[in-house]
């Protein structure tokens, strides 16, 4: 029996918090049912309910209805970026540094008078450029307001926080962008997976998620990470039709690849939808250290998002805003961004063709990565074989929310490999798959 004490809801909650802080209760541990706790302490059942409600409200426990109440925990989530390894790292998800514009000349042009408290939070130059950038893809006459945040992840986190409470359900693509998984889990929201195919988020998957009561949907319209899928015009229309019966569900589109994409932008946000946000960051084409994103949203969501900024950073540095504006409007930088987009598309297509020639049929999508099906082999087993050949790969199960078939994939970042290296990797990968399948047959 867990040594819980107290007579009032506050005393019981404090007792449980103490047990958790001292390690007597650990993440995932089940707490007594409400009736059992009330009998144990000799209190009214409503007192026990109130105690659990207090703890759930601050994220200490998670209540699952008939499934009971458990100590909250945050499962580990893989992170993007370089690994500390001597192997050739294919799992970074990074843009090519040689295509990131040099900011040194632009830096000299942005020094102006200091910005003080109470001034507009969006720099006028950036606002004018961003307004044209965003409105070009919004339906004519859409009432939209702009907000600037410290990157797309910051925007998504704050958008969810202004609309949701802990344990609310959020529809996420499956397989899913690692940062989205991390954001939802850390905040204590309940992820509801929506399968992704070659045309993006599936209609049946979204319909099922809405039937489960999701209060927000996060979708990648282009270059979905990790699969590279982009919404087709037909699929986007079908998704909009499903969402018409749910106009107050917050729809967040993370168009992270925007200026680099070679695919048309098709939105699942209907012009009549009431709660929506389109988020575009600059990190993929100006560099990950340019922590800035622009969000266009309906006026109410924009007001709430601004309120979420007020207690913290309040605004994104105007120096950073001016630097982004200076780079994004420089004709040479614009040309470099177009070259970068062509480069990523060409290198991904080249590698997909090499894999297909090696017997691993791969269809390249959009974005910085290639999503490789392994013909039934285990991604972990194939990754282990690749390590013996000098390559570090990222298994598909790191991106999975519920789909079993995701495990049979690798996500590879290959745009920095030259033709010789791509061919060697394709051959090594095909050999690794054959070895993994043979080992699996022997084990059976």
SULLINTA-V29981 format. One record per residue. RES is the residue in one letter. SS is DSSP state (2 for helix, 1 for strand, 0 for the rest). OMEGA is omega as a letter, one per 30 degrees, with the letter a starting at -180 (* if undefined). D_LAST is the distance of its C-alpha to the last C-alpha in Angstrom with 2 decimals. Layout:
# SULLINTA-V29981
RES|SS|OMEGA|D_LAST ; RES|SS|OMEGA|D_LAST
This chain:
# SULLINTA-V29981
X|0|l|43.54 ; X|0|a|43.92 ; X|0|l|47.46 ; X|0|a|48.77 ; X|0|l|52.54 ; X|0|l|55.26 ; X|0|l|57.51 ; X|0|l|57.71 ; X|2|a|54.96 ; X|2|a|55.78 ; X|2|l|55.62 ; X|2|l|52.26 ; X|2|l|50.82 ; X|2|l|52.22 ; X|2|l|50.77 ; X|2|l|47.27 ; X|2|l|47.66 ; X|2|l|48.76 ; X|2|l|45.74 ; X|2|a|43.42 ; X|2|a|45.39 ; X|0|l|45.29 ; X|0|l|41.53 ; X|0|l|41.84 ; X|0|a|40.00 ; X|0|l|37.23 ; X|0|a|35.79 ; X|0|l|33.75 ; X|0|l|35.48 ; X|1|l|36.71 ; X|0|a|40.48 ; X|0|l|42.27 ; X|0|a|42.93 ; X|2|a|46.45 ; X|2|a|47.86 ; X|2|l|46.47 ; X|2|l|47.80 ; X|2|l|51.20 ; X|2|a|51.43 ; X|2|a|50.38 ; X|2|a|53.14 ; X|0|a|55.67 ; X|0|l|56.03 ; X|0|l|56.15 ; X|2|l|52.86 ; X|2|l|54.19 ; X|2|l|54.66 ; X|2|l|50.97 ; X|2|a|50.07 ; X|2|l|52.48 ; X|2|l|50.96 ; X|2|a|47.46 ; X|2|l|48.97 ; X|2|a|50.72 ; X|2|l|47.53 ; X|2|a|45.57 ; X|2|l|48.44 ; X|0|l|48.05 ; X|0|a|44.25 ; X|0|l|43.77 ; X|1|l|41.83 ; X|1|l|39.99 ; X|1|a|40.82 ; X|0|l|38.43 ; X|2|a|40.66 ; X|2|l|39.10 ; X|2|l|36.08 ; X|0|a|38.56 ; X|1|a|39.74 ; X|1|l|37.80 ; X|1|a|38.80 ; X|0|l|38.34 ; X|0|l|36.07 ; X|0|l|35.20 ; X|0|a|31.52 ; X|0|l|31.16 ; X|0|l|31.06 ; X|0|a|30.29 ; X|0|l|33.51 ; X|0|l|34.61 ; X|0|a|36.20 ; X|0|l|35.80 ; X|0|l|33.43 ; X|0|a|34.91 ; X|0|l|32.89 ; X|0|l|33.58 ; X|0|l|30.88 ; X|1|a|32.01 ; X|1|l|31.69 ; X|0|a|30.53 ; X|0|a|30.35 ; X|0|a|34.05 ; X|0|a|35.10 ; X|0|l|38.55 ; X|0|l|41.23 ; X|0|a|42.52 ; X|2|a|45.29 ; X|2|l|47.32 ; X|2|l|47.81 ; X|0|a|48.95 ; X|0|l|52.77 ; X|0|a|54.96 ; X|0|a|56.84 ; X|2|l|59.56 ; X|2|a|62.23 ; X|2|a|61.62 ; X|2|a|61.84 ; X|0|a|65.44 ; X|0|a|66.42 ; X|0|a|65.21 ; X|0|l|67.36 ; X|0|a|69.79 ; X|0|l|71.46 ; X|0|l|69.39 ; X|0|a|67.85 ; X|0|l|69.07 ; X|0|l|68.02 ; X|0|l|68.90 ; X|0|l|68.56 ; X|0|a|66.24 ; X|0|l|62.62 ; X|0|l|61.72 ; X|0|a|63.49 ; X|2|a|65.64 ; X|2|l|64.42 ; X|2|a|60.74 ; X|2|a|61.48 ; X|2|l|63.22 ; X|2|a|60.45 ; X|2|l|57.63 ; X|2|l|59.51 ; X|2|a|59.71 ; X|2|a|56.06 ; X|2|a|54.79 ; X|2|l|57.33 ; X|0|a|56.55 ; X|0|l|53.34 ; X|0|l|54.74 ; X|0|a|56.52 ; X|0|l|60.26 ; X|0|l|62.16 ; X|0|l|59.21 ; X|0|a|60.49 ; X|0|l|58.45 ; X|1|a|59.04 ; X|1|l|57.58 ; X|1|l|56.14 ; X|1|l|55.09 ; X|1|a|52.40 ; X|0|l|50.69 ; X|0|a|47.79 ; X|2|a|45.56 ; X|2|l|43.53 ; X|2|l|46.86 ; X|2|a|48.04 ; X|2|l|44.97 ; X|2|a|45.07 ; X|2|l|48.77 ; X|2|l|48.50 ; X|2|a|45.99 ; X|2|a|48.09 ; X|2|a|51.25 ; X|2|a|49.69 ; X|0|l|47.10 ; X|0|a|46.92 ; X|0|l|44.11 ; X|0|l|41.31 ; X|0|a|42.41 ; X|1|l|39.71 ; X|1|l|39.18 ; X|1|l|37.35 ; X|1|l|35.20 ; X|1|l|33.31 ; X|1|g|29.51 ; X|0|a|28.31 ; X|0|l|31.36 ; X|0|a|33.65 ; X|2|a|32.97 ; X|2|l|36.65 ; X|2|l|36.86 ; X|2|a|34.00 ; X|2|a|35.76 ; X|2|a|39.17 ; X|2|a|38.17 ; X|2|a|36.32 ; X|2|a|39.08 ; X|2|l|41.72 ; X|0|l|40.00 ; X|0|a|39.65 ; X|1|a|36.87 ; X|1|l|34.72 ; X|1|a|33.98 ; X|1|l|31.50 ; X|1|a|32.67 ; X|1|l|30.14 ; X|1|l|31.26 ; X|1|a|30.91 ; X|0|l|32.71 ; X|0|l|36.08 ; X|1|a|35.67 ; X|1|a|35.58 ; X|0|a|34.84 ; X|2|l|37.58 ; X|2|l|35.59 ; X|2|l|34.05 ; X|2|l|37.53 ; X|2|l|38.98 ; X|2|l|36.39 ; X|2|l|37.08 ; X|2|l|40.81 ; X|2|l|40.39 ; X|0|l|38.81 ; X|0|l|42.04 ; X|0|l|41.27 ; X|0|l|44.47 ; X|1|l|43.44 ; X|1|l|41.32 ; X|1|a|40.33 ; X|1|l|39.68 ; X|0|a|39.47 ; X|0|l|41.48 ; X|0|l|40.60 ; X|0|a|37.98 ; X|0|a|35.66 ; X|0|g|33.73 ; X|0|a|30.85 ; X|0|a|30.54 ; X|0|a|33.98 ; X|0|l|34.81 ; X|0|l|38.48 ; X|0|l|40.12 ; X|0|l|41.46 ; X|2|a|44.93 ; X|2|a|43.66 ; X|2|l|41.00 ; X|2|l|43.56 ; X|2|l|46.01 ; X|2|l|43.52 ; X|2|l|42.67 ; X|2|l|46.39 ; X|2|l|46.96 ; X|2|a|44.45 ; X|2|a|46.10 ; X|0|l|49.60 ; X|0|a|49.22 ; X|0|a|48.34 ; X|0|a|51.08 ; X|0|l|51.05 ; X|0|a|47.37 ; X|1|l|47.42 ; X|1|l|45.78 ; X|1|l|45.05 ; X|1|l|44.34 ; X|1|a|43.15 ; X|0|a|44.24 ; X|0|a|43.30 ; X|0|a|43.21 ; X|2|a|46.55 ; X|2|l|48.71 ; X|2|a|45.83 ; X|0|l|44.23 ; X|0|l|44.61 ; X|0|l|43.80 ; X|0|l|46.49 ; X|0|l|46.72 ; X|0|a|46.09 ; X|0|l|46.54 ; X|0|l|45.29 ; X|0|l|48.47 ; X|0|l|51.04 ; X|0|a|54.70 ; X|0|a|55.44 ; X|0|a|52.62 ; X|0|a|54.23 ; X|0|a|51.87 ; X|1|l|50.25 ; X|1|l|49.81 ; X|1|a|48.99 ; X|1|l|47.94 ; X|1|l|48.18 ; X|1|a|47.79 ; X|0|a|48.94 ; X|2|a|46.30 ; X|2|a|44.29 ; X|2|l|47.42 ; X|2|l|49.82 ; X|0|a|47.30 ; X|0|a|45.27 ; X|0|l|48.27 ; X|0|a|50.37 ; X|0|a|49.44 ; X|0|l|51.22 ; X|1|l|50.35 ; X|1|l|52.63 ; X|1|l|52.07 ; X|1|a|53.97 ; X|1|l|53.99 ; X|0|a|56.13 ; X|2|a|59.22 ; X|2|l|58.14 ; X|2|l|54.77 ; X|2|l|56.63 ; X|2|a|59.04 ; X|2|l|56.31 ; X|2|l|54.40 ; X|2|l|57.66 ; X|2|l|58.11 ; X|2|l|54.68 ; X|2|a|55.87 ; X|2|a|59.21 ; X|0|a|58.19 ; X|0|a|56.19 ; X|0|l|56.67 ; X|0|l|59.06 ; X|0|l|58.74 ; X|0|a|56.85 ; X|0|l|58.93 ; X|2|l|61.52 ; X|2|l|61.17 ; X|2|l|57.53 ; X|2|a|58.56 ; X|2|l|61.29 ; X|2|l|58.99 ; X|2|l|56.45 ; X|2|a|59.36 ; X|2|l|60.86 ; X|2|a|57.63 ; X|2|a|56.60 ; X|0|l|60.05 ; X|0|a|60.38 ; X|2|l|60.22 ; X|2|l|58.60 ; X|2|l|55.86 ; X|2|l|55.35 ; X|2|l|54.95 ; X|2|l|52.48 ; X|2|l|50.37 ; X|2|l|50.31 ; X|2|l|49.28 ; X|2|l|46.47 ; X|2|l|45.16 ; X|2|a|45.33 ; X|2|a|43.58 ; X|2|a|40.58 ; X|2|a|40.24 ; X|2|a|40.59 ; X|2|l|38.10 ; X|2|l|35.41 ; X|2|l|36.09 ; X|2|a|36.00 ; X|2|l|32.60 ; X|2|l|31.15 ; X|2|l|32.56 ; X|2|l|31.06 ; X|2|l|27.55 ; X|2|l|28.04 ; X|2|l|29.20 ; X|0|l|26.02 ; X|0|l|23.94 ; X|0|a|23.40 ; X|0|a|25.88 ; X|0|l|27.68 ; X|0|a|30.83 ; X|0|l|32.98 ; X|0|l|34.82 ; X|0|l|37.72 ; X|0|a|37.92 ; X|0|a|36.97 ; X|0|l|33.19 ; X|1|a|30.65 ; X|1|a|27.74 ; X|1|l|24.89 ; X|1|a|22.05 ; X|0|l|18.86 ; X|0|l|17.54 ; X|0|l|14.57 ; X|0|l|13.60 ; X|0|a|13.94 ; X|2|a|17.57 ; X|2|l|17.18 ; X|2|l|14.78 ; X|2|l|17.22 ; X|2|l|20.15 ; X|2|l|19.05 ; X|2|l|18.90 ; X|2|l|22.28 ; X|2|l|23.77 ; X|0|l|23.28 ; X|0|l|25.29 ; X|0|a|28.01 ; X|1|l|27.32 ; X|1|a|27.03 ; X|0|a|25.56 ; X|1|a|25.59 ; X|1|a|22.40 ; X|2|a|23.10 ; X|2|l|22.11 ; X|2|a|25.32 ; X|2|a|27.29 ; X|0|l|25.54 ; X|0|a|27.40 ; X|0|a|25.14 ; X|0|l|23.36 ; X|2|a|19.57 ; X|2|l|19.81 ; X|2|a|21.85 ; X|2|a|18.94 ; X|2|a|17.97 ; X|1|l|21.34 ; X|1|l|23.39 ; X|1|a|27.13 ; X|1|l|28.97 ; X|0|a|32.69 ; X|0|a|33.62 ; X|0|l|37.31 ; X|0|l|38.55 ; X|0|l|36.60 ; X|0|a|38.75 ; X|2|a|37.75 ; X|2|a|36.52 ; X|2|l|34.39 ; X|2|a|32.98 ; X|2|l|32.05 ; X|2|l|30.39 ; X|2|l|28.39 ; X|2|l|27.34 ; X|2|l|26.17 ; X|2|a|24.39 ; X|2|l|22.68 ; X|2|l|21.51 ; X|2|l|20.19 ; X|2|l|18.47 ; X|2|l|16.70 ; X|2|l|15.58 ; X|2|a|14.35 ; X|2|l|12.48 ; X|2|l|10.74 ; X|2|l|9.99 ; X|2|l|8.71 ; X|2|l|6.34 ; X|2|l|5.22 ; X|2|a|5.43 ; X|2|l|3.80 ; X|0|*|0.00
